């Protein structure tokens, strides 16, 4: 759009009404320097009612595999574009998300998709109105409710190791994680369960013998296939439950898994969704229940729950804390022992509770697991801000924590009355009283005649 031969160059592009991509090329002698940048335009108010039955994340159209509807809840944000492989990450106004006037949620229906084809996309989230200090005006994120993400940081090693066959390539020229979308009956997440899983009878709680597994350290190759290959090892131990340390998408490729970034996405380092399902299915065929460790107390910095409302004072694209607008997290942890960004499970908009409930539903229904071991349940309170009394407060009886975790237990039992609900609370004093209350909660049976009661994960020794 402009060329000049000069030692000092400026150009002012005016009257911009649509998103633009620019390349600035400077030549001096035999040297050429090229810089690329873009302008994203606020498309203005696009108010339209969200179709009935839509949930946050990807809504696949079961009747028509050429369509899918995306929904993003982004309070205090002005506009959102969907950028993806279907528009070469150059979103036009046709990919500006509509905003539901009733809920404030952004949404967009994608059309002309091809069944079975891998697509990937991001949300480009813009904020111009009352933008908090040190908060970026535009943030690129994957979907918070992703079930598979591609990462420019982690995927090169995964591709080299070959532990996730046919993993789609990360889109060239992009940054940050992207969400994978695939419609149709042959999508990567589909699996045909055996009757052993569909009719599995869990071992009685009093008879549980649990083998805790970190996939990373179980075998040198560190995959679900290695667990499958060693099923006789588990059987010979006479255990009747395997508890997997967190397998949700964590930061990096080597971790215990508690630095979770996407709670509904499987981390790809250990293998595919189909392989984890095959392992769960094989366990059920051999009378072994499968329990998942889940860390819903916090998120880490790659998570959209943090990034959409992050503080980035040095403008390097990495968060350093969150703004007061963040509807999911606390700017300062409201309990001792916190890691990452502390989640607020009592926010007025119930967004964290909704996120947690969706996580529960996903792993129970999609992966047919038999129980959750809830990590760091002492963190599920809003009563213990920082200060010299924080640890004493955290270890005291907290009524809000008791009621919230009972509520989450009820969500799990509503899906499966025999589901194992296990809390890692390590109670003492008042917080030990909470454990007693949870252990007795609904253990005498309800209208369904099934006794429940929450199990407590403890250590038998101290230091």
Phi, psi and omega in degrees: 000347179200138179224142179207152172248106189197158177273342182224114191242135168218151175210135181246109178271117187248169175059042179282126182238355180217164181300140184230145171243132186238150169231124175256119183241123181242126179242130175224111184065238180262002182259137176231130179243131183236132176232135178248145177202173186217160171238129177248127186260137172295117184284355182086178184291125177236074187277125177201139184296138176290130178303149183297146174084002182278139177244164179299142180100211181271128173247104180284139177273105186295333181273340186218100183289001176272000184230151171204144181247129179259138180228131179228129175261111185225073181304143177073009176258148187270323182203160179216133170254150170258116178246129184202184180296338180282348174228022178056029180057030173235073188290127173272183179300337179294342181252016170281128185286143174281160180237124181286121184293337183280318185253344185078004181281146175270145179207157179203133174268125173270140180231173178060032174280156178253125182304133178087348181280136174282125171242160173220154184203165173227163165259131171257107191258120185252146181218118177238335186269121178053044180294122180299150179301140179065017177254131183293145180284339179221129179233135177257124184223154165281170181292130178302335182257025177303144170253351172206128178238149172256140186232130176289343182273319189260330191292326180305317179293320180296320177297316181296319181287336180071024184277347177233085183302143177062027177295126178301147180287144174293137184295126183297141175084000181259178180220150180071174182292152174233155181266140176267135178233133179209122181264169170097169185289345181256021180298154188300335186271354182283143181206142177261111183281146176283164176299332180299322177282316183296334182242022187293133176254117184290146172301147177299146183303321183290345182258002185298132169233107193256132173253115181274131186235127163260112185305323181304324187252359183286322184213153184300329183276341169062052179223165174296329179299324178294324175294317179300316182293339183254025182301327179295329177298314179297317181297319183290339176285348182065025174279160177232014174205139172248130177248114180273128170296161196310131179245005178287154185309111179248168182283129182084185180246358180227111187193159168288342175102359183278352176269061187288141176245326180225108189285340181260356181260140176280133175290134190279348185300327185266353180133191187270167173303317182297324181289320176296318179296322178298319178295316178299316179299316180295320176301313180298323178296340180248020175074019184251125176281159178235126181245139178250138172276130182227134182247087181260013177280337190204168169227164178250176200293341176282347183293136174300333179297333174265315190296325183297333182232037185276160168262134181221070187297331180265003173058038179259004178088356178250138183286150173224074186095178182232161179278165177293342179286343186303119184277356181255320193242164175266137177295326173232141183299141181260029177192166173283168172074011186287149168229154180065205177267120182291126179274141178262107182274009182236016182296149187298331182274356179061022183292322179292319178297318178297316179299317180293318180296318178297322177297314178303309182300317185300308185287327178289316187272320184277328184247359174056036179285167188250350180187160173243138166256108184278120181281142170048057181291346175297341182280355185271056176216155175245016190262357191232073178293170183299159182139177185294340183262005189298315183292319177299318178296316182299325182270001176272168177293126179236110185297324181296322179294317180299312184291320182296316182286332170296321180298316178294323176299316179298324177299319181291316181291336176292330177278318182215106183299339182261011183295139176280121175248113186238129180250132170267092186251326181050049187292149170211147182062233182298323180288336172292324177300325175300318180299317178299317180296319179292320180299328181270354187291114176060023184283347180271000177100147180247198179300332179282355178078005183257122177284148184238255182084136182266137179269151183243129180267118186230173171244141184274347179231161175264217185304000000 
